[in-house]
């Protein structure tokens, strides 16, 4: 049974970028694209330490990998911006396959992707439409830079 809350991202969230991931070879361009998009859209402060960027990239990679492995590719990765947070939403084309948090595994066996995503993000949720299943993670927006 999934312990993730079922909910779409906030309705006012606006799509900023989108990547299509059909194979594992396309995860690297996703990571590079996110690394460029986050500061370009002011979702992380320019010149700030890359910790937030690295967390977002890791979460997106885990969710996209899960979509390829457990869902029905291609995965559609969207970067969204809301009023107080930004979101990474990953969709695959298997709406019937609810995400499941894996139990404790031995090292090297796998099954920790959703746990990693849940730990590194502010919130991790999922929802399904008639044709897709979405898993999304939220991250707080940085404080507004002082005017000057």
N, C-alpha and C positions, 0 to 999 in steps of 0.2 A: 504494500500500500504506500502511495506517495504521501509524504508529510509536507509537501509544498502547497502553499496557498494557491487556489485557482482564481486568477484575476487577470484581465488584460492590463497593459500599462495605462496610465491616466489618459483620458480621451483628448486632453489638450496637448499631449506630447507630439512634437513635430519631427518628422523624419529629416535627418541631416545627410546621411550617407547610407549606401546599401552595397553589399558584396554578395555575389553568388559563389557558393563553394560546392563543387561537385566531387572533388577528390581531395585526398590528404595533401597532394602537391599544391593545392590552392590555399592552404592554411598560411603559408609564409606571406603571400601577397595580402592576405587579410590582416595579419599582424602589422605589416609595414603600413598598410592603409590606415589602420586604427591609430598607429603611432603618429602619423601625420595629421589625421583628422581631429584628434582630441585637442591639441593646442590651437589648430586652425579655427575651430569652432568655439574656442575659449571655454572648453569644458574642464581644462586644467590650466593653471597659471603658466604663462610662458616663462621659461627659465627656472621653473620649480624643479625640485628633485623628481626623478622619473618613477617614484614609487607608485603613484596612482595610475600612471600610464601602464606600467608593468602589470599591476593587478587587473586592470580592465582587459589588457591583451590576453593575460592568462585565462581569465573567465571566458572571454569570447572564444578562445581556442578550445577550451574544454567543452563548451556548449556546442560549438560547430563540430568538433570531433564526435561527440555523442550523437548529434543529428545524423552524421554520416554513418556511424556504426550501428545505431539502434533504430534510426528512423528510415525515411525514404528520401534519398537525395534527389535533387540538390538541396542544400541548406541555403536559406536566405538570411543573411545577417544584416540587421538594421541598427543604426545608431540614431537614437531619438533624444530630443531635449524637451524636458518639462519645465515647470515653474521653479522647482527647487532641486531637481535631480536630473541626471541623464541616464539613459537606458541602453543596454545591448539586448536586442530581441533576436532570437535565433529560431527560425521556423524550418520544419521539414514537412514532408508530404505524407505523413502517417498519423492522421488525427486520432486513430483508435489506440495508439500506443502511449498510454499515460507514462510520464517519467517516474522512475522509481529510485529512491535513495538506496544505494547498496548497503548491505550490512558490513561489518568489519571483515576485511580480507587480509590475507597474508601479503607481505610486501611483494611487489612485482606482479600481482594477479590482476590489478586494475579495479575499476568500479568506484573510484573516488572522485570522479569529475564533478558530480553535483554537490558533493560535500565541499570540495575546493571552492566552487562557485558560490555556494551559500556562505562560506566563511569569509571570502574576500569581498563580497558585495554587501550593500546595505540591506537588500531584500532580493529574494529569488522566488519567482512565481511562474505559473504556467497557465495556459488556456488553449482550447482547441476551437477551430472553426470547422465548417463542413469539409474543407480540403486540406487543412494544415494543423499542425501542433506547434505552439510557440512556447519557448522558455525564455524568460527575460530576467535580467539582473539590473538593479538600480545602484547608482553611485551619487553621492551628494555633489552639487555644484560648488565650485570654490566661492569664497566670499568675494563680493564685487570689489574690484580695484578702486582705490580712492581716486576721485577726479583730480586732474591736475595737469 
